[in-house]
Amino acid sequence: MRITRVANYQALSALAADIVINEVKKKPDLLFCAATGGSPTGMYAEMQKEKDVFNQMRVIKMDEWGIIPSNHPDSCESYLQKHLLGPMNIPAERYVSFDPNTAEPETEIARIESYIQANSPMDICILGLGKNGHIAFNEPAAYLQAGFHKAMLAESTIQHDPSLSQGAEPAFGWCVGMQGILQAKKIIFLVTGKGKEAALQQILTQQISTDCPASFLWLHPNVELITDYQ
């Protein structure tokens, strides 16, 4: 894992965008696994400065909240349409999405896992860090899921939106599993935002544990950890 500490969020965003742009120039049709949330927002804005470079790039959504509909303002789908797909003019035929609220969840999960395996390794995987050490919705647990799966969300994750707890079942999400993440050719791991100091310190011990799913990134040969934590 290569660790780069930068002065602020703007520097983090610019550096991450430069890495992505350089990779896309080398392989214009690369498969880009897109995270959401505050961590990559600045990176996506920086990428727009050279959006002509991305006229062949393919995108797959990393994860999605369950219970709330995909058109909800806080959904991952709405986020990606606003910050990445729309501004970068990425059409539906170059974007792989999924709906956790489908009437046939097992069929939809199998469809996405089949796509991931058929197109592995993904070229770039963007990750943020959860306050509890999660990556995507791979939460701390006794064991981690290899494939694309339904994940029950930790309480600290649910705090993102109260509506996540208002469904007929406990809050959940769907996400790319640890196998898909660790198979990616390059991982850009953005560690920024409030309340993540303890999780970052746990990662830096290099002790790999399912109590901190992000610690498994030490097993990957090409991870760029960029942080504005000093």
C-alpha positions as CSV (number, residue, x, y, z in Angstrom):
1,M,0.0,0.0,0.0
2,R,1.4,3.4,-1.0
3,I,0.4,6.0,1.5
4,T,0.3,9.7,0.5
5,R,-0.6,12.4,3.0
6,V,-1.7,15.7,1.5
7,A,-2.5,19.1,3.0
8,N,-6.2,19.3,2.4
9,Y,-9.2,17.8,0.6
10,Q,-8.6,19.8,-2.5
11,A,-5.1,18.3,-2.9
12,L,-6.5,14.8,-2.2
13,S,-9.1,15.3,-4.9
14,A,-6.7,16.6,-7.4
15,L,-4.2,13.8,-6.9
16,A,-6.8,11.1,-7.1
17,A,-8.2,12.6,-10.3
18,D,-4.8,12.8,-11.9
19,I,-4.2,9.1,-11.2
20,V,-7.5,8.2,-12.8
21,I,-6.9,10.4,-15.8
22,N,-3.5,8.8,-16.4
23,E,-5.0,5.3,-16.2
24,V,-7.8,6.2,-18.6
25,K,-5.4,7.6,-21.1
26,K,-3.5,4.3,-21.1
27,K,-6.8,2.3,-21.4
28,P,-9.7,4.4,-22.6
29,D,-12.4,1.7,-22.1
30,L,-11.3,0.7,-18.6
31,L,-13.9,-0.6,-16.1
32,F,-14.2,1.9,-13.2
33,C,-15.9,0.8,-10.0
34,A,-17.4,4.0,-8.6
35,A,-17.9,4.8,-4.9
36,T,-20.2,7.5,-3.6
37,G,-20.2,9.8,-0.6
38,G,-18.2,12.8,0.4
39,S,-14.8,11.2,-0.1
40,P,-14.8,11.0,-3.9
41,T,-17.0,14.0,-4.7
42,G,-14.0,16.4,-5.2
43,M,-12.2,13.8,-7.3
44,Y,-15.2,13.5,-9.7
45,A,-15.3,17.3,-10.0
46,E,-11.6,17.4,-10.9
47,M,-12.0,14.6,-13.4
48,Q,-14.6,16.8,-15.3
49,K,-11.8,19.2,-16.2
50,E,-10.7,16.5,-18.8
51,K,-14.0,14.8,-19.4
52,D,-13.2,14.2,-23.1
53,V,-10.8,11.6,-21.9
54,F,-13.7,9.5,-20.5
55,N,-15.6,8.9,-23.7
56,Q,-15.1,5.2,-23.6
57,M,-14.8,4.5,-19.9
58,R,-17.2,1.9,-18.4
59,V,-18.6,2.4,-14.9
60,I,-20.1,0.0,-12.4
61,K,-21.8,1.2,-9.2
62,M,-20.0,0.0,-6.1
63,D,-23.0,-0.2,-3.8
64,E,-26.5,0.9,-3.1
65,W,-28.7,1.6,-0.1
66,G,-31.7,-0.7,0.4
67,I,-35.2,0.4,1.5
68,I,-35.0,3.9,-0.1
69,P,-35.8,3.9,-3.8
70,S,-33.1,4.5,-6.4
71,N,-34.6,7.9,-7.3
72,H,-34.3,9.0,-3.6
73,P,-32.0,12.1,-3.4
74,D,-29.7,10.2,-1.0
75,S,-29.4,7.0,-3.1
76,C,-26.1,6.1,-4.6
77,E,-27.8,6.1,-8.0
78,S,-28.8,9.8,-7.6
79,Y,-25.3,10.6,-6.4
80,L,-23.6,9.0,-9.4
81,Q,-26.0,10.6,-11.9
82,K,-25.3,14.0,-10.3
83,H,-21.6,13.9,-9.8
84,L,-20.2,11.4,-12.3
85,L,-22.5,10.0,-15.0
86,G,-24.2,13.2,-16.0
87,P,-21.3,15.6,-16.0
88,M,-19.0,13.1,-17.8
89,N,-21.7,12.2,-20.4
90,I,-21.5,8.5,-19.6
91,P,-24.5,6.8,-21.3
92,A,-26.5,3.9,-20.0
93,E,-24.8,1.4,-22.3
94,R,-21.5,2.1,-20.5
95,Y,-23.0,2.0,-17.0
96,V,-23.9,-1.1,-14.9
97,S,-26.4,-0.4,-12.1
98,F,-28.7,-2.4,-9.8
99,D,-31.7,-2.0,-7.7
100,P,-31.7,-3.5,-4.1
101,N,-35.5,-3.1,-3.9
102,T,-36.2,-5.4,-6.9
103,A,-38.9,-8.0,-6.7
104,E,-36.3,-10.6,-7.7
105,P,-33.3,-9.9,-5.5
106,E,-31.5,-13.3,-6.0
107,T,-31.7,-12.9,-9.8
108,E,-30.4,-9.3,-9.6
109,I,-27.5,-10.2,-7.3
110,A,-26.6,-13.2,-9.6
111,R,-26.6,-10.8,-12.6
112,I,-24.2,-8.4,-11.1
113,E,-21.9,-11.0,-9.7
114,S,-21.8,-12.7,-13.2
115,Y,-20.9,-9.3,-14.8
116,I,-18.1,-8.7,-12.3
117,Q,-16.6,-12.2,-12.8
118,A,-17.0,-11.9,-16.6
119,N,-15.2,-8.5,-16.6
120,S,-12.6,-9.1,-13.8
121,P,-10.3,-7.8,-12.9
122,M,-11.9,-4.3,-12.7
123,D,-9.3,-1.8,-13.7
124,I,-9.9,0.9,-11.0
125,C,-11.8,0.6,-7.8
126,I,-12.5,3.7,-5.8
127,L,-13.0,3.3,-2.1
128,G,-13.8,5.5,0.9
129,L,-13.4,4.5,4.5
130,G,-16.2,4.0,7.0
131,K,-15.8,5.2,10.5
132,N,-16.0,1.6,11.6
133,G,-13.4,0.4,9.1
134,H,-15.9,-0.7,6.4
135,I,-15.3,-0.5,2.7
136,A,-18.3,-0.3,0.4
137,F,-20.9,-2.0,2.6
138,N,-18.5,-4.8,3.7
139,E,-19.1,-4.2,7.4
140,P,-17.0,-5.5,10.3
141,A,-18.2,-9.1,11.1
142,A,-17.1,-12.6,12.0
143,Y,-16.5,-13.2,8.3
144,L,-16.6,-11.2,5.1
145,Q,-18.5,-12.0,1.9
146,A,-16.4,-12.8,-1.3
147,G,-19.1,-12.0,-3.9
148,F,-21.6,-9.3,-4.6
149,H,-24.1,-9.5,-1.8
150,K,-26.8,-8.1,0.4
151,A,-25.2,-6.6,3.5
152,M,-26.8,-5.7,6.8
153,L,-25.7,-2.3,7.8
154,A,-24.0,-1.3,11.0
155,E,-25.7,1.4,13.2
156,S,-22.9,3.9,12.4
157,T,-23.5,3.4,8.7
158,I,-27.3,3.8,9.0
159,Q,-26.8,7.3,10.5
160,H,-26.3,8.5,6.9
161,D,-30.1,8.8,6.6
162,P,-32.9,8.2,9.1
163,S,-35.1,6.9,6.3
164,L,-32.9,3.8,6.0
165,S,-34.4,2.5,9.2
166,Q,-38.0,3.0,8.2
167,G,-38.6,0.0,6.1
168,A,-40.2,-3.3,6.9
169,E,-36.9,-5.0,7.5
170,P,-33.5,-3.9,9.1
171,A,-31.4,-1.5,7.0
172,F,-29.4,-3.1,4.3
173,G,-27.4,-2.4,1.2
174,W,-26.0,-4.3,-1.8
175,C,-22.3,-4.1,-2.6
176,V,-19.3,-5.5,-4.4
177,G,-17.7,-8.2,-2.2
178,M,-14.1,-8.5,-1.0
179,Q,-13.2,-10.7,-3.9
180,G,-14.2,-8.2,-6.5
181,I,-12.5,-5.4,-4.7
182,L,-9.2,-7.3,-4.2
183,Q,-9.2,-8.5,-7.8
184,A,-9.1,-4.9,-9.1
185,K,-6.0,-3.9,-10.9
186,K,-5.7,-0.6,-9.0
187,I,-7.4,0.6,-5.9
188,I,-7.6,4.3,-5.0
189,F,-8.4,4.5,-1.3
190,L,-9.5,8.0,-0.1
191,V,-9.4,8.6,3.6
192,T,-10.9,11.9,4.5
193,G,-13.8,13.3,6.5
194,K,-14.6,13.5,10.2
195,G,-14.4,10.7,12.7
196,K,-12.1,8.3,10.8
197,E,-9.0,8.7,12.9
198,A,-9.4,5.4,14.8
199,A,-10.2,3.4,11.7
200,L,-7.1,4.8,9.9
201,Q,-4.9,4.1,12.8
202,Q,-6.1,0.5,12.9
203,I,-5.3,0.1,9.2
204,L,-1.8,1.5,9.7
205,T,-1.0,-1.2,12.2
206,Q,-1.1,-3.6,9.2
207,Q,-3.0,-6.1,11.3
208,I,-5.5,-7.8,9.0
209,S,-8.8,-8.5,10.7
210,T,-12.5,-8.8,9.7
211,D,-13.1,-6.3,12.5
212,C,-11.7,-3.8,10.0
213,P,-12.5,-4.9,6.5
214,A,-10.3,-2.1,5.0
215,S,-7.3,-3.8,6.6
216,F,-7.6,-6.5,3.9
217,L,-6.3,-3.9,1.4
218,W,-2.8,-4.7,2.7
219,L,-3.2,-8.0,0.7
220,H,-3.5,-6.0,-2.6
221,P,-0.3,-5.1,-4.6
222,N,-1.5,-1.8,-6.0
223,V,-3.4,0.4,-3.5
224,E,-3.0,4.2,-3.4
225,L,-4.1,5.4,0.0
226,I,-4.5,9.2,-0.1
227,T,-5.4,11.0,3.1
228,D,-5.6,14.6,4.4
229,Y,-5.2,13.3,7.9
230,Q,-1.8,14.6,9.2
